[in-house]
Amino acid sequence: MGVHLISAQQAIEGMDQAPGPHGFHAIVDARTPSEFSLDHLPGALNWPSLQDHERVEVGTMYKQVGPFEASKLGAMRVAANIAKHIEQHLLDKPKQWRPLVYCWRGGKRSGSLALVMGQIGFHVSVIEGGYKAFRAAMLADLVQRVAPLRFKVIAGPTGSGKTRLLQALAQSGAQVLDLEALANHRSSVLGRVPGQSQPSQKQFDTRVWNQLRQFDPQRVVFVEAESKKVGNVAVPEALMQAMRSSVCIDLQLTTDERVKLLMEDYDFFVRDTALFGQRLALLTEIQGRAVVQHWLAQLERGECESVVRDLLLRHYDPTYAKSIARNFKAMAQAVQVQLNDRHADSFNAVAQSLIAATA
């Protein structure tokens, strides 16, 4: 029992193991809630050694009074918080319970928490170098996780139902990497969903890595053709390169059905045309003031469907065609898949067909 320093790579290897002698029953983040919210190890619990305001308080005393007085205050705050964690989280844990603990750099915050847990009798692993070391190791490991995977890229014009197909594939048991879901964004100037915030770049990287580590390299992974950025976050370079060199599937749906699909999937714009108008205004530099003003006038008259149709034909289709031809060279040899309509049965049938073709 006691406290054991391990490298970030050893921590990653332990995360791949079942809880027990070589794995962890829990991952504990000793940083402040604000640090935790920016990013954390997958599945981590936040047991702060210092709360945000306490960390500021100690830091201020360090600068204004001195390190000795700040250390005393910090020790008092940390001790009180650790006591709360013991009372709230540890009293029901058996001696065999093995946590992995970390803070920002593997210093006093994780060290203090780990020391007390180790003295109780738990086998505690602490990441040497903390979250900072883990992130460096994770980014290197992400490249290794991408390398053996075989991707099939779902391409097709805006509104053809690429996301719906990914969902149908996942429901049918296929391996799916849904980057837009991980990014909380639908990957266009209109792609930010009201009420949803995007993760930080660090959190997005961790989410992608965590999804990659679930995949079986012996099976195909389906992914949508994305640009380098999904909203404000960037797709990891190794993954982007792998996607761009992979086999493509060209998903096709009639324009009428694409318009209806988009009005269903972006129903918040149909309900709130003022918000729709605000987003359309962002296209003024690209499409020109006259075009955007025409769209806004149509929205005021309740002609939302006409706006969506013109938006597809005038903006999205030409832009997508240029981007896909430039970035996904295998698109020239893509297998074209024609959907009958936008309804679930059509997507389920295509999903089953694609899965059968990869078996």
C-alpha positions as CSV (number, residue, x, y, z in Angstrom):
1,M,0.0,0.0,0.0
2,G,1.1,3.6,0.1
3,V,1.9,6.2,-2.6
4,H,3.5,5.2,-5.9
5,L,4.7,7.7,-8.5
6,I,4.1,6.5,-12.1
7,S,4.8,8.0,-15.4
8,A,2.0,9.4,-17.6
9,Q,2.5,6.5,-20.0
10,Q,2.1,4.0,-17.2
11,A,-1.1,5.8,-16.2
12,I,-2.4,5.5,-19.8
13,E,-1.6,1.8,-19.8
14,G,-3.3,1.4,-16.5
15,M,-6.4,3.1,-17.8
16,D,-6.7,0.4,-20.5
17,Q,-6.7,-2.3,-17.8
18,A,-9.6,-3.6,-15.7
19,P,-9.7,-2.2,-12.1
20,G,-7.3,-4.2,-9.9
21,P,-3.6,-4.9,-9.6
22,H,-2.8,-3.3,-13.0
23,G,-5.7,-0.8,-13.3
24,F,-7.5,1.8,-11.3
25,H,-10.9,1.8,-9.5
26,A,-11.1,5.6,-9.8
27,I,-9.3,8.6,-11.3
28,V,-9.1,11.6,-9.0
29,D,-8.3,15.1,-10.1
30,A,-7.1,17.3,-7.2
31,R,-7.2,20.5,-9.2
32,T,-9.7,23.3,-8.8
33,P,-13.2,23.0,-10.4
34,S,-12.3,25.6,-13.1
35,E,-9.1,23.7,-14.1
36,F,-11.2,20.5,-14.1
37,S,-13.8,22.0,-16.4
38,L,-11.3,22.9,-19.1
39,D,-10.2,19.3,-19.4
40,H,-9.5,16.2,-17.3
41,L,-8.7,12.6,-17.7
42,P,-11.7,10.6,-19.0
43,G,-14.0,9.6,-16.1
44,A,-12.1,11.6,-13.5
45,L,-13.7,12.7,-10.3
46,N,-12.9,16.2,-9.1
47,W,-11.8,16.2,-5.4
48,P,-10.1,19.7,-5.2
49,S,-7.3,20.1,-2.7
50,L,-8.1,23.8,-3.1
51,Q,-11.2,25.5,-4.4
52,D,-10.8,28.2,-6.9
53,H,-11.2,31.1,-4.5
54,E,-8.9,29.4,-2.0
55,R,-6.2,29.0,-4.6
56,V,-6.5,32.7,-5.4
57,E,-6.4,33.5,-1.6
58,V,-3.2,31.5,-1.1
59,G,-1.6,32.9,-4.3
60,T,-2.3,36.5,-3.1
61,M,-0.8,35.9,0.3
62,Y,2.3,34.3,-1.4
63,K,2.8,37.6,-3.3
64,Q,1.8,40.1,-0.7
65,V,3.0,38.5,2.6
66,G,5.4,35.7,1.7
67,P,5.8,31.9,1.0
68,F,5.9,30.7,4.6
69,E,2.6,32.4,5.6
70,A,1.0,31.3,2.3
71,S,2.1,27.7,2.9
72,K,0.4,27.7,6.3
73,L,-2.8,29.0,4.9
74,G,-2.6,26.6,2.0
75,A,-2.0,23.6,4.4
76,M,-5.0,24.6,6.5
77,R,-7.3,24.9,3.4
78,V,-6.0,21.6,1.9
79,A,-6.3,19.7,5.1
80,A,-9.9,20.8,5.5
81,N,-10.8,19.9,2.0
82,I,-9.1,16.5,2.2
83,A,-11.1,15.8,5.4
84,K,-14.3,16.5,3.5
85,H,-13.3,14.1,0.7
86,I,-12.6,11.4,3.2
87,E,-16.0,11.8,4.9
88,Q,-17.9,12.1,1.6
89,H,-16.1,9.6,-0.6
90,L,-13.7,7.2,1.2
91,L,-15.5,5.8,4.2
92,D,-17.2,3.1,2.2
93,K,-14.2,2.1,0.1
94,P,-12.5,-1.2,0.7
95,K,-8.7,-1.5,1.3
96,Q,-8.3,-3.0,-2.2
97,W,-9.6,0.2,-3.8
98,R,-6.9,1.7,-6.0
99,P,-7.1,5.3,-7.2
100,L,-5.0,7.3,-9.7
101,V,-4.5,10.8,-8.5
102,Y,-3.1,13.9,-10.3
103,C,-3.0,17.7,-10.3
104,W,-1.5,20.2,-12.7
105,R,2.1,19.2,-12.4
106,G,2.1,16.4,-9.9
107,G,3.0,18.7,-7.0
108,K,1.6,19.5,-3.6
109,R,-2.1,19.3,-4.4
110,S,-2.1,15.7,-5.6
111,G,0.8,14.8,-3.3
112,S,-1.1,16.0,-0.2
113,L,-4.3,14.1,-1.1
114,A,-2.3,11.0,-2.1
115,L,-0.3,11.0,1.1
116,V,-3.4,11.0,3.3
117,M,-5.0,8.2,1.3
118,G,-1.8,6.2,1.4
119,Q,-1.5,6.6,5.1
120,I,-5.1,5.3,5.5
121,G,-3.9,2.2,3.7
122,F,-5.0,2.6,0.1
123,H,-2.6,1.8,-2.9
124,V,-2.4,5.2,-4.5
125,S,-0.8,6.0,-7.9
126,V,0.2,9.6,-8.6
127,I,1.0,10.8,-12.1
128,E,4.5,12.2,-12.1
129,G,4.3,15.6,-13.8
130,G,0.5,15.7,-13.4
131,Y,-2.1,16.6,-16.0
132,K,0.6,18.5,-18.0
133,A,2.6,15.2,-18.4
134,F,-0.5,13.3,-19.2
135,R,-1.6,15.6,-22.0
136,A,1.8,15.3,-23.7
137,A,1.7,11.5,-23.4
138,M,-1.9,11.4,-24.5
139,L,-1.2,13.4,-27.7
140,A,1.7,11.1,-28.6
141,D,-0.5,8.1,-27.8
142,L,-3.3,9.5,-30.0
143,V,-1.0,9.3,-33.0
144,Q,-0.3,5.6,-32.2
145,R,-4.0,4.9,-31.8
146,V,-4.8,6.4,-35.2
147,A,-2.1,4.5,-37.1
148,P,-3.7,1.0,-37.2
149,L,-7.3,2.1,-37.8
150,R,-9.1,1.7,-41.1
151,F,-11.5,4.6,-41.7
152,K,-14.4,4.8,-44.1
153,V,-15.3,8.5,-44.7
154,I,-18.9,9.4,-45.1
155,A,-19.0,12.3,-47.6
156,G,-21.8,14.1,-49.4
157,P,-23.3,17.5,-49.8
158,T,-24.9,19.5,-46.9
159,G,-28.2,18.0,-45.8
160,S,-27.6,14.6,-47.3
161,G,-27.8,13.0,-43.8
162,K,-24.2,12.2,-43.0
163,T,-24.8,12.5,-39.3
164,R,-28.0,10.5,-39.4
165,L,-26.2,7.8,-41.2
166,L,-23.4,7.8,-38.6
167,Q,-26.1,7.4,-35.9
168,A,-27.8,4.6,-37.8
169,L,-24.4,2.8,-38.1
170,A,-23.7,3.2,-34.4
171,Q,-27.1,1.9,-33.5
172,S,-26.4,-1.1,-35.8
173,G,-23.2,-1.9,-33.9
174,A,-20.6,-0.3,-36.2
175,Q,-17.6,1.6,-34.9
176,V,-18.3,5.3,-35.4
177,L,-16.2,8.4,-34.7
178,D,-18.7,11.3,-34.5
179,L,-16.5,14.4,-34.4
180,E,-19.4,16.8,-34.4
181,A,-20.9,15.2,-31.4
182,L,-17.6,15.4,-29.6
183,A,-17.2,19.0,-30.5
184,N,-20.8,20.0,-29.8
185,H,-20.9,21.7,-33.2
186,R,-22.3,20.9,-36.6
187,S,-19.3,22.2,-38.5
188,S,-20.4,25.2,-40.5
189,V,-21.1,28.9,-40.0
190,L,-24.6,27.8,-38.9
191,G,-23.4,24.9,-36.9
192,R,-23.4,26.3,-33.4
193,V,-26.4,24.8,-31.5
194,P,-28.2,27.3,-29.2
195,G,-27.6,26.5,-25.6
196,Q,-24.6,24.3,-26.2
197,S,-21.0,25.4,-25.6
198,Q,-18.0,23.8,-27.3
199,P,-15.3,22.1,-25.3
200,S,-11.9,23.6,-25.0
201,Q,-9.3,22.4,-27.5
202,K,-7.7,20.3,-24.8
203,Q,-11.0,18.7,-23.8
204,F,-11.8,18.0,-27.5
205,D,-8.4,16.3,-27.9
206,T,-9.0,14.2,-24.9
207,R,-12.5,13.2,-26.0
208,V,-11.2,12.2,-29.4
209,W,-8.4,10.2,-27.9
210,N,-10.8,8.5,-25.5
211,Q,-13.0,7.5,-28.4
212,L,-10.1,6.2,-30.4
213,R,-8.9,3.9,-27.6
214,Q,-12.3,2.1,-27.6
215,F,-11.9,1.0,-31.2
216,D,-10.9,-2.5,-32.4
217,P,-8.3,-2.1,-35.2
218,Q,-9.6,-5.2,-36.8
219,R,-12.9,-3.4,-37.6
220,V,-13.7,-0.4,-39.8
221,V,-14.3,3.0,-38.2
222,F,-16.9,5.2,-39.9
223,V,-16.3,9.0,-39.7
224,E,-17.8,12.0,-41.5
225,A,-15.7,14.0,-43.9
226,E,-14.8,17.1,-41.8
227,S,-12.7,20.2,-42.4
228,K,-9.7,20.8,-40.1
229,K,-11.9,22.7,-37.7
230,V,-15.2,21.8,-36.2
231,G,-16.4,25.1,-35.0
232,N,-13.6,26.5,-32.8
233,V,-11.8,23.3,-32.2
234,A,-9.2,21.6,-34.5
235,V,-9.2,18.0,-35.5
236,P,-5.9,16.4,-34.4
237,E,-3.5,16.4,-37.4
238,A,-2.7,12.7,-37.4
239,L,-6.4,11.9,-37.5
240,M,-7.1,14.5,-40.2
241,Q,-4.3,13.0,-42.4
242,A,-5.6,9.5,-41.9
243,M,-9.2,10.5,-42.8
244,R,-8.0,12.4,-45.9
245,S,-6.2,9.3,-47.2
246,S,-9.1,6.9,-46.5
247,V,-11.8,5.3,-48.7
248,C,-14.8,7.7,-49.2
249,I,-18.6,7.0,-49.5
250,D,-20.5,9.6,-51.4
251,L,-23.9,10.0,-49.8
252,Q,-26.6,11.4,-52.1
253,L,-30.1,12.7,-51.4
254,T,-32.4,14.8,-53.6
255,T,-32.4,18.5,-53.1
256,D,-36.1,18.5,-51.9
257,E,-35.3,15.9,-49.3
258,R,-32.1,17.7,-48.2
259,V,-34.1,20.9,-47.6
260,K,-36.7,19.0,-45.5
261,L,-34.0,17.2,-43.6
262,L,-32.2,20.4,-42.7
263,M,-35.4,22.1,-41.5
264,E,-35.9,19.1,-39.2
265,D,-32.3,19.0,-37.9
266,Y,-32.0,22.7,-37.6
267,D,-35.6,23.2,-36.3
268,F,-34.3,25.8,-33.8
269,F,-33.8,28.2,-36.8
270,V,-37.2,27.5,-38.1
271,R,-38.7,28.4,-34.7
272,D,-36.4,31.4,-34.2
273,T,-36.0,33.2,-37.5
274,A,-34.4,36.1,-35.8
275,L,-31.5,33.8,-34.7
276,F,-31.4,32.4,-38.2
277,G,-31.1,35.9,-39.6
278,Q,-28.2,36.7,-37.2
279,R,-26.3,33.7,-38.4
280,L,-27.0,34.4,-42.1
281,A,-25.6,37.9,-41.6
282,L,-22.2,36.2,-41.1
283,L,-22.2,35.3,-44.7
284,T,-22.5,38.9,-46.0
285,E,-18.8,39.1,-46.9
286,I,-19.0,35.9,-48.9
287,Q,-22.4,36.2,-50.5
288,G,-22.7,39.9,-50.7
289,R,-25.1,42.3,-48.9
290,A,-27.9,42.0,-51.5
291,V,-28.2,38.3,-51.3
292,V,-28.2,38.2,-47.5
293,Q,-30.8,41.0,-47.4
294,H,-32.9,39.0,-49.8
295,W,-32.7,36.0,-47.5
296,L,-33.6,38.1,-44.5
297,A,-36.7,39.6,-46.3
298,Q,-37.8,36.0,-47.1
299,L,-37.5,35.0,-43.5
300,E,-39.7,38.0,-42.5
301,R,-42.3,36.7,-44.9
302,G,-42.1,33.2,-43.4
303,E,-40.4,31.7,-46.5
304,C,-37.8,29.7,-44.5
305,E,-37.9,26.7,-46.9
306,S,-36.9,29.0,-49.8
307,V,-34.0,30.4,-47.9
308,V,-32.7,27.0,-47.0
309,R,-32.9,25.8,-50.6
310,D,-31.1,28.9,-51.9
311,L,-28.5,28.6,-49.1
312,L,-27.8,25.1,-50.2
313,L,-27.6,25.7,-53.9
314,R,-25.8,29.1,-53.8
315,H,-23.5,28.7,-50.8
316,Y,-23.1,25.2,-49.3
317,D,-23.0,23.0,-52.4
318,P,-20.3,25.0,-54.3
319,T,-18.2,25.4,-51.2
320,Y,-18.5,21.7,-50.2
321,A,-17.6,20.5,-53.7
322,K,-14.4,22.6,-53.8
323,S,-13.4,21.6,-50.3
324,I,-14.0,17.9,-50.7
325,A,-12.2,17.7,-54.0
326,R,-9.2,19.6,-52.6
327,N,-8.9,17.7,-49.3
328,F,-10.2,14.2,-49.9
329,K,-8.4,12.8,-53.0
330,A,-10.1,9.4,-52.7
331,M,-13.4,11.1,-53.4
332,A,-12.8,10.6,-57.1
333,Q,-13.1,6.9,-56.6
334,A,-15.9,7.1,-54.0
335,V,-18.7,4.6,-53.9
336,Q,-21.9,6.6,-54.5
337,V,-24.9,5.7,-52.2
338,Q,-28.3,7.1,-53.1
339,L,-30.8,7.4,-50.3
340,N,-34.5,6.9,-51.1
341,D,-35.6,9.6,-48.7
342,R,-34.7,11.3,-45.4
343,H,-36.5,8.8,-43.2
344,A,-35.0,6.4,-40.7
345,D,-35.7,3.2,-42.7
346,S,-33.6,4.5,-45.6
347,F,-30.6,5.3,-43.3
348,N,-31.0,2.0,-41.5
349,A,-31.0,0.1,-44.8
350,V,-27.8,1.9,-46.0
351,A,-26.1,1.3,-42.6
352,Q,-26.8,-2.4,-42.8
353,S,-25.5,-2.5,-46.4
354,L,-22.3,-0.7,-45.4
355,I,-21.7,-3.0,-42.4
356,A,-22.2,-6.1,-44.6
357,A,-19.7,-4.8,-47.1
358,T,-17.0,-4.5,-44.4
359,A,-17.6,-7.8,-42.8
